[in-house]
Amino acid sequence: MKLLIYSHFFAPSIGGVENSVQSLATGLQELSNARGAPAFDVTAVTQTPAESFDDSALPFRVVRRPGLTRLWRLVRGSHLLHIAGPALAPLILGFLARKPTVVEHHGYQAICPNGILIYQPDGTICPGHFQARRYGNCVRCQNCELPPHRSVLSVLLTLVRSWLVRGVAKNLAITRHVLDRHNLPHAQVLYYGIPDPVVEGSSGTAKNVAGTISFAFVGRFVPEKGIPVLLQAVRQLIAEGEQFQLWLIGDGPERTRLEGIINHDQLRDHVHITGYLASAALVDALRNVQVVVMPSVWEETAGLAAIEQMMRGRLVIASDVGGLSEVLADTGLRFAPGDAVALAACMRRALHEPATVETMGREARLRALSLFARPRMIDEHQRVYEEALAGRAAL
């Protein structure tokens, strides 16, 4: 099967979508059919420039920043089109070429002009203005970041995107929450899948709790991740005399603001920013971390960082919102998004109940192994593709 996977963002860009697409494409390319031949001929298309990344190290072909004509040829030459996020250009070309198309929804771009369901005028979670056809509210929301004419255009393009995804062969939601929020036809849940670090030989699994507890945040430094809420909780715990360390692992546009808060509130003895880390450097930074905190203030679609740390047997403390709640279930500690007092209570519990940290960490790993295993993700995608092709052939 000639499979074209389109992902606007791809390595060396960093994020859950990029990691998921690369892992999926690699796994599919490695599959064999009954005759021992490759089951898939995968081509990944992206708008992300390669910079210093070596595409030849990947087992599949990568095409970067193609023009519209070349993208059209790639779509026409494929048997099936997989779009990681409802990007307009491949959606339109897939529709014109009458190619069976699978759209995987990692965000809310099909039902929200800004893609994150945050109502920008007041920073609250959007109740669903676009789906309720309150387009004026969407324009006002976009006006917080865009000039008026571009705000209107953004809403119009979302209308086109929303119409197109309703006609694809399959809409894949990365959590039940995403499925319910979108309410699209031809839809099903297909969870992320990641390698088991124990099987892979990684030493980054959680260690037994002894002495001072260390917390970590892992992710992008952007407003919707709620890191200032975490720093408020830290300030409260320090005032109570608690002893702990917090590592902020990542980078992004909020870094300068976060450094200002840390300096202003005199948190430097407890809070440390490492910058972006990956691979062995990330494993090493997390070696003595027992608890990962995800204080998101938006409806996180899944939280790949949470899944990764659950797989490593760490306790995850997270906002009780969106896909995070679904991913964690009862294997982590949850608090109301934006509530620094409630977050501090969860962190305090981890500090005073080391047995809870260990027990819930083990439970989290068992849940991750049962729901978020990489082989399951690859097998389920293969079945979806085969069903999409069979459905097209039956027309």
Number of C-alpha atoms within 10 A of each C-alpha: 14 15 22 26 26 28 23 19 20 25 19 16 15 15 15 16 23 18 17 20 20 17 18 21 23 16 18 22 19 15 16 12 9 7 7 8 10 15 17 20 19 22 21 21 23 19 15 16 15 17 9 7 11 10 15 9 8 12 16 19 17 19 18 16 15 13 9 12 8 12 18 18 12 19 23 18 14 19 16 24 27 24 25 22 23 27 17 17 14 23 26 16 19 24 16 12 14 14 22 24 26 28 24 22 24 22 24 20 19 26 24 24 26 21 14 18 23 21 22 17 13 9 14 12 14 18 11 18 17 21 16 9 11 11 17 13 15 23 23 17 22 23 17 13 13 14 11 14 10 14 20 19 14 18 21 15 14 21 19 14 21 20 12 17 24 17 16 22 24 23 28 24 26 21 24 18 22 23 20 13 16 21 14 19 14 14 20 19 17 23 20 25 22 23 15 18 15 12 7 8 9 13 15 20 22 22 16 14 19 9 10 14 20 21 24 23 24 22 24 21 23 14 15 16 22 19 25 18 20 24 20 19 22 26 18 16 18 15 9 10 8 14 13 18 17 24 20 23 21 19 18 13 11 15 18 12 11 17 16 11 16 21 11 10 13 13 17 15 11 16 20 16 18 13 16 17 16 12 8 12 11 16 15 14 16 24 15 20 24 28 28 26 25 26 27 25 24 23 26 25 26 27 24 22 18 27 27 19 25 31 27 26 27 30 31 28 25 24 28 23 21 21 20 26 23 16 26 25 14 13 23 25 23 23 20 16 20 20 16 22 18 16 27 21 16 19 24 16 14 22 21 12 12 16 12 16 24 21 14 20 25 20 20 28 23 17 21 25 19 10 17 25 19 19 14 17 20 21 14 13 17 16 11 19 22 14 15 19 18 12 12 14 9 6 5
